[in-house]
């Protein structure tokens, strides 16, 4: 029999960075009783778990890191909806700190000479109803000692990204990773646009002018055609010599399922590997399945769990 690991070895895992954005999905995998009406509701429940059930959050980080993830995004993506409900900012800050500290403990414990696990602080986009000082005190300072990267996810308006990145840069020179959420409604072969209607190329050019410590620029879309064009656009805008990585994220706002059937798990893992193969061929250095995959599926995709292959997979390996 061939093993799924053989397929994974041919693809992104050599020289690529696997970013995990699915803390909520990992938590649901560890504790299937978690319930949410949708992905955003589940993320909010997950954010509360940083204080209410830190052992569970730590186990979720461990599951992702053991599955082969290189960068753990903190379990703080639920902040936007959470903070809009007028919760105590001190409690939000405490939850951010707890999440980052737990991720750092796991990353330190599971890093090896051949694979260093880093931590990215998943930050909400700055809104003008806050002062810079409030944003810094609530979100940045609590996570500052524990993270390697500032990560701004699902950017749909470039001006918001500039302001948020400015606040981060004023506090720390840690690299900033940006992920632009792309519109799915655009003409064939046209330059990709972000959700606000701005051209991606213009947004990338401007952010590079204004923010000195950009470490990575990524695009988020569910369309292969749009991702290919986006990667081409980003690469063209980055001046030669700048050590800025480019990447792709699978855009998906559905809830991750805990898959009981082993054959289906292999099929889902295979689909992600084939998608990542395409991204890598287009120049992506960072890849992420977003919230779509649970750790048990990721460990199959990375080859950390050997699974006897179906005929379909054997044919692809050959």
Secondary structure, 3 states (H helix, E strand, C coil): CCEHHHHHHCCCCCCCEEEECCHHHHHHHHCCCCCCCCHHHHHHHHHHHHHHCHHHHHHHHHHHHHCCCCEEECCCCCHHHHHCCCCCHHHHHHHHHHHHHHHHHHHHHHCCCCCCCEEEEEECCCCCCCCHHHHHHHHHHHHHCCCCEEEEEEECCHHHHHHHHHHHHHHCCCEEEEEEEECCCCCCCCCCEECCCCEHHHHHHHHHHHCCCEEEEEEEECCHHHHHHHHHHHHHHCCCCCCCEEEEEECCCCCCCCCCCHHHHHHHHHHHHHHHHHHHHCCCCEEECCCCCCHHHHHHHCCCCCCECCHHHHHHHC
